[in-house]
Every structure is written in C-alpha cells, then in structure tokens.
Amino acid sequence: MNAIVVYYSNKGSNEYLAKKIAYNLACDIEKIKRLVSVTCCGSTYDKKDEKFGHGLVFKEVKRMLNGKCILCQAFPVGLVLPDDQKE
C-alpha cells in the first residue's frame, strides 16, 4: 500500500496524531506549508456564499489555515459526473 499522511497543525495536536498514524502505517508524513484547495461544487457562482456554497467553504479553509492557503478554486460538478448522471 502506498500512503502518505498529510496534516496541518497550528498548536501541535494534529501533528501528534499524524505522527502516530504515519508510524502505524509505516508511511511518509508531510506537514502542509501552503495549500491549494479545490472542490467540485454543485452550487453556482451567484450562490457561492449561501449555506452550501463553495465560497463559505473556502472562507473557512482560509480562516483555519491562517493565510497558508494560496488558492481556492471551485469547478462545476459537470466536469466529473459521468454523462448518464448529468442533467
């Protein structure tokens, strides 16, 4: 099995857990220094800041990572759905 544990830790608790997981999986571990967040979203751009919109998700990602997220991008769900599932 190829595996890697990727984590972000501001105060050390996630780092502690990530190290334990990597040790148990006998795999590499990498701390996130900068992040590009990409999501496939069913919401439209004009609804991005509504309850389930990608804009709110990206705001929370940026808040949690305290400026380490360098890019957030949403792609329409139609790019990944099989043709028989597209409306």
C-alpha positions in Angstrom: 0.0 0.0 0.0 1.3 3.5 -0.9 0.3 6.0 1.7 1.3 9.4 3.0 -0.1 11.3 5.9 -0.6 15.0 5.2 -1.5 17.3 8.0 -1.8 20.8 9.2 -1.2 21.7 12.9 -1.3 25.1 14.5 -0.8 24.0 18.1 0.6 20.5 17.8 -2.3 18.2 18.5 -2.9 17.3 14.8 0.9 16.8 14.4 0.9 14.4 17.3 -1.9 12.3 15.8 -0.5 12.5 12.3 2.9 11.1 13.5 1.1 8.2 15.3 -0.9 7.4 12.2 2.2 7.6 9.9 4.1 5.3 12.3 1.3 2.7 12.4 1.0 2.8 8.6 4.8 2.8 8.2 4.5 5.6 5.7 5.8 9.1 4.9 4.4 12.2 6.7 4.3 15.7 5.4 3.2 18.9 7.1 1.2 21.3 5.0 3.0 24.6 4.5 0.9 26.0 1.7 -2.4 24.7 0.4 -4.3 24.9 -2.8 -7.9 23.9 -2.1 -10.0 22.6 -5.0 -13.6 21.4 -4.8 -16.2 20.2 -7.2 -19.3 22.1 -6.4 -22.9 21.8 -7.4 -23.6 25.4 -6.4 -23.5 28.2 -9.0 -21.1 31.2 -8.6 -24.0 33.5 -7.8 -25.0 31.2 -4.9 -21.4 30.7 -3.7 -22.0 32.4 -0.3 -25.2 30.6 0.5 -25.4 27.8 3.1 -23.9 25.1 1.0 -21.9 27.3 -1.4 -18.2 26.9 -2.1 -17.5 30.4 -1.1 -18.3 29.7 2.6 -16.2 26.5 2.5 -13.2 28.4 1.1 -13.6 31.2 3.7 -13.4 28.6 6.4 -10.4 26.8 4.9 -8.6 30.1 4.7 -9.5 31.0 8.3 -8.4 27.6 9.6 -5.1 27.7 7.8 -4.3 31.2 8.8 -3.1 32.5 5.5 -1.4 29.3 4.3 -4.0 28.6 1.7 -2.7 30.2 -1.5 -5.6 29.4 -3.9 -9.1 28.1 -3.6 -10.9 27.1 -6.8 -14.3 25.6 -7.5 -15.1 23.5 -10.6 -18.6 22.7 -11.8 -19.8 19.3 -10.9 -20.5 18.6 -14.6 -16.8 18.2 -15.1 -16.6 15.0 -13.1 -20.0 13.4 -13.5 -20.4 10.6 -15.9 -22.6 11.6 -18.9 -25.5 9.4 -17.7 -25.7 11.4 -14.4 -25.7 14.8 -15.9 -29.0 16.7 -16.0 
